[in-house]
Amino acid sequence: MATLLAIRGPLTGARIELREGGTTIGRAPECAIVLADSTVSREHASITSQRLGWVLADLDSAAGTMLNGRLMKQPTALAPNDEIRIGHSIFLFDTEFDLQNADFTDNIVYLSAPHEDTLAIAPVATLSASDAPPSAAMLDDRERHGTELLAEIGDLFDSSRVAFGDALRATTQRMARLLRADVALLMLYDHGAQALRASAAVAKENVIADRTILQKVFNENRSLLLSDNPSLAEHPALGAPSSPRARSVVAAPIVVEDAKLGVIYFERQELDVYTLKDLRLVQSLGKLLGVFIEARQKAQALQQRNSFSETDSPVLGVSARFRRVMDIIQRVADSPATMLLIGETGTGKEVLAAEIHRLSSRGRDSQPFVPVNCAAIPESLFEAELFGHEKGAFTGAHKMRQGYVEAAQGGTLFLDEIGELSLALQPKLLRFLQEHTFTRVGGNRVHRADVRVIAATNRNLAEDVRLNRFREDLYHRLTVFPIDVPPLRERREDIRILADHFIRIYSKALRKEVLGISDDAIIMLEKYEWPGNVRELANCVERAVLLSDEKVLLSRHFLLAKPGTMQLQRPAMAVATVSTEEETAPRWRSLADVEKEHILSVLRGFDNNQVKASEVLGIHRNTLRKKLQEYGMLKDQD
């Protein structure tokens, strides 16, 4: 029976047997392997048993399926140790390795036995017996040859014909040959994972290397020369015991100025083979690599920022709800019909209105887009602001002034917060929408306006009509084509894309070198309810960029608002009441009581909708129903 071993993602550590009849992988509960990952399609991929073996197929997923680092284009037969990437999860097919867990970059670093302070290295380049060993003269004058090699390495990184990753591996292999190392590692610090990851590994065979040594060199920013007997009892500063073998180690941090970027490490399984000259050589290599690696990181950051140009659409999203909105917008953009965008505050209604204008013939002809916030203009001034006024129309009207309608001539007029318009002003707006004519305040000349009107509101205008707070005829005139704009909590798949977009904007505006966001932070943001929607996310990212002193935003950089009525409130593990006899003695409530109260609170917040409540609670609906039945609440909630 073939298996999949999960080495990254929500199922990390699980070994899953594949079914002869076929195994589906996806987000849907009916899949054989269910991945709680917003980037995974409901039915993402399948593995089936065929006559010649097991075949992996992508099921027309949105993000695609990666096999051994390549995007799959057709069903492919699997071989042992093949790497399958689906969303944020990585699986190994029929692996021969017995892994506890694993971290992956382009190359593999296995975290494994014998204890937690060791790394089992899978080499990406091999020092075979055919490799010519250094000559006796080279060994006698290793420093001179090392200086020549450093110059060659500089030329290697300067060459446009060599990929950066290949240059790192070639550098590590050449230094390993010069130092006659049995194992050589080039570890770079991953800010997202907050850990050292292998970018190059060279060895004669799989070798156990002490994580303690690597971490010591990196944390203390100090080089290390070590001749290690089978016991580390004589080296208490290095911490945990080593594997029982004799060895010599020379290691140095990869640095540029005061910034630590990684570690370069060489090991030989003999005693006392490395000297201070070797240490100086490795230190020089660490400094040289630091220059090239920092330059590479800055170039990547610049390329990432420049990938979003001012001409690109700022409307971002891949979720099904958002794609449906964009499909509608693209179909009706060229229509002259009045449109009403309906959505909560902060959902990006003005951005969508601008996108409708951009996609229309008016936008393509560079006609104006004029936004007006109806709630921000005093009632006494609204008519003059909208239609303009003649000289002397009222006190302070010292000259004729065009209004927003004339400013939008030939283009689009966006009326935001239209539901806040008073009943006294609504007939004047209705007349303009019907006849496309207007008269300036204080004038008598009728002007015709070629203006496409898009309105937006966060109110329930139908309910306002019922309560006589909004004119029914104006409501019908505005809702020629209504579009519901989904809140951010209903399009969580878009949070990563939006967060990356805002990071690019604010890191440039604030002159901060922020390259991205960690997976833990994204998971935290995806769980938050976002009562302020996209606007709140933008403010949150701006604040995080401002507070961050690192290149990757972490969970601790985000200061989320206190939960509101639509947010999942963390239940207190204990709630105390104070007695009159002893004010300092609390009475604790049981966890079951707190859980029961919290479930009821969430259900009430969603009008007893068990599907929505289970999503917010982070549990399956069947689990929720079981809880309700257990607490005797099922009949009340059905």
C-alpha positions, 0 to 999 in steps of 0.5 A: 500500500502506497502512502503520503507523508505530510511534511508541511501544512495542517496535517504535518506528521501524518502518514496517510494510506492511499486508497486503491479506488482513488484518493481525493485531496481538497478542502471539501469535507467529502474528500479523503484528505481534507486540507483546512487551507483557503488556497486549496480548491474544494476538490483539488487533486486525486491519486489513483491506482493504475496498472503501472502504478499510482497517478497524480492528477490535478482536478482543475484547481484554481491554484494548481498542483506542484510535483517536484517543484513544477506545475502539473499540466497533465496526470503523471505517474508517481515515483518514491520520494516525489514531492507534492505541493498543494496549497500550503501543504507538502507531501512525500509519496511513498517516502523511504525516509522516516521523518519526524518533521521537515523544512523545505527550501530548494533543498531539503533539510530533515529534522530527525533523530537522534535528538532534537538538536540535530539536522540530518542533511540530504546532500544536493551535491556529492563529493565522490571518490572521483573528485580530485583531492587538493595537491600537497602544495595546495594543502601547504599553502591553502590560504593563497589558494583560498584567496584565489578561490574567493576571487573566482567566487566573486566572478561566479556571482557577478556572472549573469549566466549563472543562476543565484542558487547554482552559484551558492551550491558551486561556492559551497562545493568548491570550498568543501573540496579546498577544505577536504570537508566531509560535509559543507552547509550553507544555511540562510536565515528565513525571516518567515520561519524564523529559522536557518534553512539549507540553501546548499548541502554537500556531503559524501553521505547523509551526515548528522550536524549539530543544530546547537553549533549552527545556532550558536554561530548565528546567534552570537555572530561569532566564528567557530573552530572546533576539534570535537572528541566523541563527547562534548563534556569538555565543551559545555558552552555548546549545550547538548551532547553531540553524536559519538564521532570524532570531527573538526568543524570550522564555521562562520556567520554570513554577515554584511555590516551588522546584519546576520544573514546565515551560516557557512559550515564545514566538517571533517571527520578527523581531529585537529585538521583545521587551523586559524588560517582556515578559520580566517578563510571561512570568515572571509567567505562569510563576508563575501557571501553576505555582500552578494546575498544582501544585494540579491535580497534587495534586488528581489524586493525591488522587483517585487515592488515594481511588479505592481505598477500604477497602471495595474488595477488595484482591485485584487482577489481570487475568491469565488464571491469576489470573482462573481462581482468582477465578472458582473462589473466587466460585463456592465462597465460600458453600460450607461445604466446607473449602478448601486454598490451595496456593502459594509463600510470599508469593503472597497466600494469606491475602489470598485466604482473607480474600476468600473470607470476604468473598464468603461469607454469613458475611462479608456478615453481618460474622462474624469472620475469624480467621487462625492461623499454625500455624508460629508457635505452639510445639507445646506451646501449639498445642492451648491456643491453638486450642481455649482452656483452662480456669482452672488447666489448667496453670502460668500458666493463671490464668483461662479463655481462649477459643481461636481456634476460639471467636473464629471462631464463626460466621465463618471460621478460616484455618489458614496453614502447615498443613503445619508442624503436627506429627504429634502434633497432626494427629489433634486437628485432624482430629477437629475438622474431622470433628465440628466439636466441641472441648474446652478444655484442662483441661476436659471440656465439649464445645463445638460450633463453627460455623466454616468452615475454610480452610487454606493451605500452601507444601508439597507435602502429597501428597509429605509423605503419601508420606514419612509426614510428614503424615496421609493422612486429614487430607490428604483432609479438608483437600483437599475443595476445593484451589486452586492459587495462582499465583506472581507470575512466572506472572502478570506482567500483574498487576505494574503493577496491584499496584505501583500499589496498593502505591504508593497504600498506602505513599505515604499511610502514609509521607506521600510524594507519589508519583503513579505508576511509570515504564514503564522501572521496570515493564518491569524489575519484569516481568522479575524472577522474584520468588522472594518473590512479592507480598510481595516486590513490596510490600516492594520498592515500600515501600522505593522510596517511602521512597527516592524524592524524586520523584513518579514511581518510577524504575528506580533507586529499586528495590533488587531482591534477588540472584537465587536459584535461580529467577531469571534470573542475568545472565551475566558478560561475562567470567570470569577465572581467576588463574594462579599465575605472575601473579596479576594477569593474568586469562584471559577466557572467550569470550562464546559459552562464557558464553552456552552455560553460561547457557543450560544453567543456565536449562534445568536450572533448569526441568527442560529445559523449553524453553518456560519457559526461552525465556520466562526468557531473553527469546527465542523458543523457535525461537531457543533451539532454534537456539542449542542446535543451534549449540552441539551441545546439541539432542540432549541437551535434546530 
